[in-house]
Amino acid sequence: MIKNLLNVLKKTSMISWVTNDDVPTMFNIKVKNTNNEIIMIGNVLVQEATAEMNILHNYELKINKNNLTKFNKSLDDILTIFCNDYNKELILNC
């Protein structure tokens, strides 16, 4: 399962996700596979409610492998990661 998830993430050029305020988008993505985590590192473009845009460099999204139960990539490129303590939906642009 980890190998398949890594393959999906490595083919992705941009990842977005929904927060309370906005939809940040990560680009220039590098995927690191450690013993305990899958780490996606990249630049994140965040548009504030005031229409101000910020770029966060070397932003990290982490998935703990021990908590990962499954993942599902839908036909419309929504990657849902199911973990023991949370679920996360990522919008992929391959």
C-alpha positions in Angstrom: 0.0 0.0 0.0 2.8 2.4 0.9 4.5 1.8 -2.5 1.3 2.5 -4.4 0.7 5.7 -2.4 4.3 6.9 -3.1 3.8 6.2 -6.8 0.6 8.4 -6.8 2.3 11.2 -5.0 5.5 11.1 -7.1 3.4 11.6 -10.3 1.7 14.6 -8.8 2.7 18.1 -9.8 0.4 20.1 -7.5 -1.6 19.2 -4.4 -4.4 21.3 -3.0 -6.6 20.9 0.1 -9.5 22.7 1.7 -9.0 24.6 5.0 -11.5 26.7 6.9 -10.3 29.9 5.2 -8.9 28.9 1.8 -7.5 26.3 -0.5 -3.7 26.2 -0.3 -1.8 24.7 -3.2 1.5 22.9 -3.0 3.9 22.8 -6.0 7.6 21.9 -6.6 6.8 18.8 -4.6 9.5 16.4 -3.3 8.4 13.2 -1.6 10.5 11.7 1.1 9.9 8.2 2.5 11.2 7.7 6.0 10.8 4.7 8.3 7.7 6.3 10.0 6.4 8.9 7.7 5.7 9.9 4.1 6.7 13.6 3.9 5.7 15.9 1.0 7.9 19.0 0.9 7.1 21.9 -1.4 6.2 25.6 -1.9 2.6 26.4 -0.8 0.6 29.3 -2.3 -1.9 30.6 0.2 -4.5 33.2 -0.7 -5.7 35.0 2.4 -9.3 36.2 2.8 -8.0 39.7 2.1 -6.9 38.6 -1.4 -3.3 38.8 -0.3 -1.2 35.9 -1.6 1.7 34.4 0.3 4.2 31.7 -0.7 5.4 29.4 2.1 8.7 27.7 1.2 9.7 24.2 2.3 6.2 23.5 3.7 5.7 19.9 4.9 2.7 17.6 4.8 3.3 14.5 6.8 1.5 11.1 6.7 2.3 8.8 9.6 2.7 5.3 8.2 1.6 3.6 11.4 -1.7 5.4 11.4 -2.4 4.9 7.7 -5.2 2.4 7.1 -5.9 2.9 3.4 -6.1 5.4 0.6 -8.4 6.0 -2.4 -7.8 8.0 -5.5 -11.1 8.8 -7.3 -11.5 9.3 -11.0 -11.6 13.1 -10.5 -8.2 13.0 -8.8 -9.3 13.4 -5.2 -6.9 11.4 -3.0 -8.5 10.4 0.3 -6.0 9.2 2.9 -7.6 7.3 5.8 -5.7 7.2 9.0 -6.6 5.9 12.5 -7.1 9.4 14.0 -8.0 11.5 10.9 -8.9 11.4 7.2 -7.4 13.9 4.7 -8.6 14.8 1.2 -6.1 16.1 -1.2 -6.9 17.4 -4.7 -4.2 16.2 -7.1 -3.0 17.7 -10.4 -1.0 15.1 -12.2 
